[in-house]
Amino acid sequence: MTFDQDRATLLSHYSPEVVALADAVSAAIRATNLPFEQTISLALRIHYFKHKGVVAAISLHKDHINLHFYKGTRLKAPAGALQGSGKLLRHLRFTQPAHVDSTLIQDLVNQAFLLNK
């Protein structure tokens, strides 16, 4: 299947509200115009943005989405913005499209991209 087919299959499992969140976050990431390879893992239900490894990933859940940064502990973000307690991984959690901060997403994605150069 193609990326678009995989993405459509992934999104078909979720409510219109969760799809709207995924669309808003994906649009913010794509607006950076960075040269990402985008892939979908249907098994894990994750949309990956890759460049020399994973830069960011969107995981979909019943009533929210998370935007993961695999080197999140190395990013400069406003206090409390990034969640998580793992060694490196951090994420932003979104429950409403109105809370999707494109400027913050783009800043963090740009930082994460530079860490993979």
Phi and psi in degrees as GROMACS dihedral restraints (atoms count N, CA, C in turn):
[ dihedral_restraints ]
;  ai    aj    ak    al  type     phi  dphi    fc
    3     4     5     6     1   -84.7    20    10
    4     5     6     7     1   168.5    20    10
    6     7     8     9     1   -56.7    20    10
    7     8     9    10     1   -46.7    20    10
    9    10    11    12     1   -61.9    20    10
   10    11    12    13     1   -38.6    20    10
   12    13    14    15     1   -66.9    20    10
   13    14    15    16     1   -43.2    20    10
   15    16    17    18     1   -62.1    20    10
   16    17    18    19     1   -42.3    20    10
   18    19    20    21     1   -64.5    20    10
   19    20    21    22     1   -42.8    20    10
   21    22    23    24     1   -61.8    20    10
   22    23    24    25     1   -41.2    20    10
   24    25    26    27     1   -63.4    20    10
   25    26    27    28     1   -45.1    20    10
   27    28    29    30     1   -58.6    20    10
   28    29    30    31     1   -50.9    20    10
   30    31    32    33     1   -66.9    20    10
   31    32    33    34     1   -24.4    20    10
   33    34    35    36     1   -64.2    20    10
   34    35    36    37     1   -15.4    20    10
   36    37    38    39     1   -87.2    20    10
   37    38    39    40     1    -0.4    20    10
   39    40    41    42     1  -125.1    20    10
   40    41    42    43     1   161.7    20    10
   42    43    44    45     1   -68.6    20    10
   43    44    45    46     1   159.7    20    10
   45    46    47    48     1   -57.4    20    10
   46    47    48    49     1   -31.2    20    10
   48    49    50    51     1   -66.8    20    10
   49    50    51    52     1   -44.0    20    10
   51    52    53    54     1   -69.1    20    10
   52    53    54    55     1   -38.8    20    10
   54    55    56    57     1   -61.5    20    10
   55    56    57    58     1   -41.0    20    10
   57    58    59    60     1   -62.3    20    10
   58    59    60    61     1   -38.9    20    10
   60    61    62    63     1   -64.0    20    10
   61    62    63    64     1   -47.6    20    10
   63    64    65    66     1   -60.9    20    10
   64    65    66    67     1   -41.7    20    10
   66    67    68    69     1   -63.8    20    10
   67    68    69    70     1   -42.8    20    10
   69    70    71    72     1   -65.4    20    10
   70    71    72    73     1   -43.2    20    10
   72    73    74    75     1   -69.8    20    10
   73    74    75    76     1   -42.8    20    10
   75    76    77    78     1   -59.2    20    10
   76    77    78    79     1   -42.3    20    10
   78    79    80    81     1   -63.0    20    10
   79    80    81    82     1   -40.6    20    10
   81    82    83    84     1   -63.4    20    10
   82    83    84    85     1   -40.4    20    10
   84    85    86    87     1   -67.9    20    10
   85    86    87    88     1   -46.3    20    10
   87    88    89    90     1   -63.2    20    10
   88    89    90    91     1   -28.8    20    10
   90    91    92    93     1   -66.4    20    10
   91    92    93    94     1   -13.8    20    10
   93    94    95    96     1   -71.3    20    10
   94    95    96    97     1   -17.7    20    10
   96    97    98    99     1    58.6    20    10
   97    98    99   100     1    27.3    20    10
   99   100   101   102     1   -80.7    20    10
  100   101   102   103     1   151.4    20    10
  102   103   104   105     1   -80.5    20    10
  103   104   105   106     1    73.2    20    10
  105   106   107   108     1   -85.2    20    10
  106   107   108   109     1   147.1    20    10
  108   109   110   111     1   -95.5    20    10
  109   110   111   112     1   126.0    20    10
  111   112   113   114     1  -105.9    20    10
  112   113   114   115     1   132.5    20    10
  114   115   116   117     1  -135.6    20    10
  115   116   117   118     1   159.0    20    10
  117   118   119   120     1  -120.9    20    10
  118   119   120   121     1   133.3    20    10
  120   121   122   123     1  -104.9    20    10
  121   122   123   124     1   106.7    20    10
  123   124   125   126     1   -69.0    20    10
  124   125   126   127     1   -33.7    20    10
  126   127   128   129     1   -63.8    20    10
  127   128   129   130     1   -42.1    20    10
  129   130   131   132     1   -93.4    20    10
  130   131   132   133     1   -12.3    20    10
  132   133   134   135     1    59.6    20    10
  133   134   135   136     1    52.5    20    10
  135   136   137   138     1  -132.8    20    10
  136   137   138   139     1   139.4    20    10
  138   139   140   141     1  -103.7    20    10
  139   140   141   142     1   115.5    20    10
  141   142   143   144     1   -99.1    20    10
  142   143   144   145     1   143.7    20    10
  144   145   146   147     1  -117.7    20    10
  145   146   147   148     1   112.1    20    10
  147   148   149   150     1  -118.8    20    10
  148   149   150   151     1   145.4    20    10
  150   151   152   153     1  -158.8    20    10
  151   152   153   154     1   106.0    20    10
  153   154   155   156     1    55.4    20    10
  154   155   156   157     1    45.1    20    10
  156   157   158   159     1   113.3    20    10
  157   158   159   160     1   176.4    20    10
  159   160   161   162     1   -75.2    20    10
  160   161   162   163     1   126.0    20    10
  162   163   164   165     1   -91.3    20    10
  163   164   165   166     1   -46.4    20    10
  165   166   167   168     1  -154.3    20    10
  166   167   168   169     1   162.4    20    10
  168   169   170   171     1  -151.3    20    10
  169   170   171   172     1   142.4    20    10
  171   172   173   174     1  -105.3    20    10
  172   173   174   175     1   122.0    20    10
  174   175   176   177     1  -108.4    20    10
  175   176   177   178     1   136.5    20    10
  177   178   179   180     1  -102.9    20    10
  178   179   180   181     1   141.5    20    10
  180   181   182   183     1  -134.0    20    10
  181   182   183   184     1   176.7    20    10
  183   184   185   186     1   -57.1    20    10
  184   185   186   187     1   -42.6    20    10
  186   187   188   189     1  -132.1    20    10
  187   188   189   190     1    15.1    20    10
  189   190   191   192     1  -162.1    20    10
  190   191   192   193     1   174.2    20    10
  192   193   194   195     1  -130.7    20    10
  193   194   195   196     1   156.9    20    10
  195   196   197   198     1  -119.4    20    10
  196   197   198   199     1   140.4    20    10
  198   199   200   201     1  -107.4    20    10
  199   200   201   202     1   109.2    20    10
  201   202   203   204     1   -92.2    20    10
  202   203   204   205     1   142.4    20    10
  204   205   206   207     1  -123.0    20    10
  205   206   207   208     1   116.6    20    10
  207   208   209   210     1   -73.7    20    10
  208   209   210   211     1   -14.5    20    10
  210   211   212   213     1  -121.7    20    10
  211   212   213   214     1    38.9    20    10
  213   214   215   216     1   -60.5    20    10
  214   215   216   217     1   -28.9    20    10
  216   217   218   219     1   -69.2    20    10
  217   218   219   220     1   -14.4    20    10
  219   220   221   222     1   -96.7    20    10
  220   221   222   223     1     0.6    20    10
  222   223   224   225     1   -90.8    20    10
  223   224   225   226     1   147.3    20    10
  225   226   227   228     1   -95.0    20    10
  226   227   228   229     1   114.1    20    10
  228   229   230   231     1  -136.3    20    10
  229   230   231   232     1   157.1    20    10
  231   232   233   234     1   -56.7    20    10
  232   233   234   235     1   146.2    20    10
  234   235   236   237     1   -53.3    20    10
  235   236   237   238     1   129.9    20    10
  237   238   239   240     1    83.5    20    10
  238   239   240   241     1    -5.6    20    10
  240   241   242   243     1   -70.6    20    10
  241   242   243   244     1   -46.3    20    10
  243   244   245   246     1   -90.3    20    10
  244   245   246   247     1   135.3    20    10
  246   247   248   249     1  -110.2    20    10
  247   248   249   250     1   159.6    20    10
  249   250   251   252     1   124.5    20    10
  250   251   252   253     1   160.3    20    10
  252   253   254   255     1  -134.0    20    10
  253   254   255   256     1    10.9    20    10
  255   256   257   258     1   -72.4    20    10
  256   257   258   259     1   178.1    20    10
  258   259   260   261     1   -63.7    20    10
  259   260   261   262     1   -41.4    20    10
  261   262   263   264     1  -129.7    20    10
  262   263   264   265     1   -37.5    20    10
  264   265   266   267     1   -69.8    20    10
  265   266   267   268     1   134.1    20    10
  267   268   269   270     1  -138.2    20    10
  268   269   270   271     1   160.4    20    10
  270   271   272   273     1  -147.4    20    10
  271   272   273   274     1   158.7    20    10
  273   274   275   276     1  -102.6    20    10
  274   275   276   277     1   138.5    20    10
  276   277   278   279     1  -112.0    20    10
  277   278   279   280     1   132.2    20    10
  279   280   281   282     1  -124.7    20    10
  280   281   282   283     1   130.9    20    10
  282   283   284   285     1  -117.6    20    10
  283   284   285   286     1   -14.6    20    10
  285   286   287   288     1  -142.9    20    10
  286   287   288   289     1   136.3    20    10
  288   289   290   291     1   -55.9    20    10
  289   290   291   292     1   -31.6    20    10
  291   292   293   294     1   -64.9    20    10
  292   293   294   295     1   -20.2    20    10
  294   295   296   297     1   -92.3    20    10
  295   296   297   298     1     0.0    20    10
  297   298   299   300     1   -75.5    20    10
  298   299   300   301     1   110.9    20    10
  300   301   302   303     1   -96.9    20    10
  301   302   303   304     1    95.1    20    10
  303   304   305   306     1   -59.5    20    10
  304   305   306   307     1   -37.8    20    10
  306   307   308   309     1   -63.4    20    10
  307   308   309   310     1   -45.9    20    10
  309   310   311   312     1   -64.0    20    10
  310   311   312   313     1   -45.9    20    10
  312   313   314   315     1   -57.9    20    10
  313   314   315   316     1   -48.5    20    10
  315   316   317   318     1   -64.6    20    10
  316   317   318   319     1   -38.8    20    10
  318   319   320   321     1   -62.4    20    10
  319   320   321   322     1   -48.0    20    10
  321   322   323   324     1   -66.6    20    10
  322   323   324   325     1   -39.7    20    10
  324   325   326   327     1   -63.5    20    10
  325   326   327   328     1   -43.4    20    10
  327   328   329   330     1   -61.1    20    10
  328   329   330   331     1   -43.0    20    10
  330   331   332   333     1   -61.9    20    10
  331   332   333   334     1   -47.0    20    10
  333   334   335   336     1   -63.1    20    10
  334   335   336   337     1   -38.6    20    10
  336   337   338   339     1   -60.7    20    10
  337   338   339   340     1   -44.7    20    10
  339   340   341   342     1   -63.5    20    10
  340   341   342   343     1   -30.9    20    10
  342   343   344   345     1   -69.0    20    10
  343   344   345   346     1   -21.1    20    10
  345   346   347   348     1   -96.5    20    10
  346   347   348   349     1     2.8    20    10
